[in-house]
Amino acid sequence: VQLQESGPGLVRPSETLSLTCNVSGDSVKSAFNYWSWIRQSPTKGLEWIGYIFYTGTTNYNPSLKSRVTISVDPSKNQFSLKLSSVTAADTAVYYCARVAARLQYYLDSWGQGTLVSVSS
Amino acid sequence: DIQMTQSPLSLSASIGDRVTITCRASQHINSYLNWYQQKPGKAPRLLIYEASTLQSGVPSRFSGSGSGTDFTLTLSSLQPEDFATYYCQQSDRTPWTFGQGTKVEIK
């Protein structure tokens, strides 16, 4: 399986960050996987943003829940992240990842990551 | 949120050394603990899940143990390609959280 993030590398403060993760080698409609976004910054380290199941069921980090939307498009085999009202604190490398849902959950495949900077 | 605390945060070791990294959870998380390796400029890579199960393709020199709140990642004989940062992550309950990372450097 391969995952590839895409989207703008620069976002203005107060605007909405939008990223897409294209999945190949697996289907986002898999009954055994969820699809997740994680970000990494020097100040916060690795931070889980949320995940989605192909049915549209989502689970978000409460610290970001009011600003986050994760959606899935099975017809394009991709899923997306929107983060609204961004500030400099949202500057990070954003990763998409596949979540293996077995007895427990683990992030078994990751995209290469994309750096998003928030600046005017 | 469940806090994950790793120690040490960095260590220096030589090729062939045995290396142990610990991870402590602020609450009981059963065996729902995963370990990742990250090299500079790369995404994290899953090494171990469910505290002790080796991910496919990961060398057997990596091993994990523990349950409850205390966990360990062990590298039995450090190889040149093992110099990296290692993270633990709990998936017992959301929000999933990561440790701060342990950087393994060459002595």
Interface residues (C-beta under 8 A of the other chain):
Chain A: G45 L46 E47 W48 N59 N61 P62 S63 Y95 A97 A100 L103 Q104 Y105 Y106 L107 D108 S109 W110 G111 Q112 G113
Chain B: S31 Y32 N34 Y36 K42 A43 P44 R45 L46 Y49 E50 Q55 Y87 Q89 S91 D92 T94 P95 W96 T97 F98 Q100 G101
